[in-house]
Amino acid sequence: MYYVKEVIKNMKLTLKYKINLTKEQEDVLRDLCFYATKLYNTDNYMRRDEWEKTGKIPSWYDQKKALINNHWKNMLPSQTAQAVIKTLQDNYVLWFKLRKTDKDAKPPRFRSKNMLSPLTFYQQFKIDGDIITLTMSRKYRKEKGIDKLILRISKWRDINGTPIMCNILHNGKHWMAHVVYEISEAKIKQSPEIMAVDIGIKNLAAIVDTCKNTYLFSGGTALEVQHYFNKEIAKAQSKTDKQKLKSKKVTNMHKKKSKQINQIIHTTTKRIIEIAENNNIGTIIAGDIKNIRKDKKWNKNASQKLHSWGFAKLTKQIEYKAKLSGIRFEMVNEKDTSKTCSVCGTIKKSNRKHRGLYKCKCGNVMNADINGAANILKKYLQENNISRSIGNVAMPVVYKNYNVIPV
């Protein structure tokens, strides 16, 4: 089984593979994870000591140098050990920044001795079909007599990219390999057709294109998943607070919630790109929503929906998948697009009625999110001096997410 996680930076794609292990192979991985935990805690002890003495955080370079003869570090492949040190360095940098606003913020904790710390490999791994080969350190080879660890993964997927990193971790049930590939962007299409996407809550995405096609992606299933898990998590946390115990049930529910929401985002964005390809779209435009939380006042329920959804994640997946398909992706300022009539240009907040209806005195009556998407498209056309008229758009095709049921 493989899973896909979309990442926008530098066109990198992460594939997640389940690893099929023998007892001997699992013992080796557990040893390596144990060494990584010991290294993390040793490094943490040294950093805390340095902080208490000097009030400064040692650099990553200084810590690598200070740990050069450390047993746990040398039992790990060199780049794997460096990744452990870098992770702790990043945690300390975040803590140091947090102290500026919260003087009671505590430094990074020590890891439990039983924690299976993740293992990061860069040049010391190789993929050949469904086989991942990990190269051991010189000290490990000398003490354990094992030069390489050869792992078989399930349902390997052929991809046109270069593997540049591999993370080995235990997710609580299975051993997984998260392999990061660097991939090339597709050749940009020369089609003049443009699609505008308005990201929302009740409707995850409203779409209008220059061919007057319109589409709505309902957010109902996502909100149902959100409501169900938030309610169940709140119940469990209430009991947990009384018992003053960590709840494994709460953790599992958070994971299930995240998995289902991510699946909805993936399914939605995949379908959006399929529509763009079928309609020969050359450019996708999305409203810039980076300041949406800061600029708007929300009631408690809307705020919960807004913050838990993660608009940026949905937008980034559209951008990433568009680039893979050779479609340009750009963003425009969303200001006033929700309260402007896309037909006559009248700006009036009260025109946006209840239940997602936009109604203007000029006679324009349409779904409010479709109206917003049409305004995003018109704004982009105007800003780029593109002479295209979208006129009256068609009734939207509505898509809903199925087979995503709270369990």
PyMOL commands that set and color helices and strands:
alter all, ss='L'
color gray80, all
select helices_A, chain A and resi 9-11+23-54+60-66+71-75+78-98+138-144+220-243+248-278+292-295+300-309+311-324+349-351+354-356+368-383
alter helices_A, ss='H'
color red, helices_A
select strands_A, chain A and resi 2-6+12-20+119-121+125-128+131-135+148-153+161-170+175-183+194-199+203-209+214-218+283-288+328-333+357-359+365-367+397-399
alter strands_A, ss='S'
color yellow, strands_A
deselect
rebuild
show_as cartoon
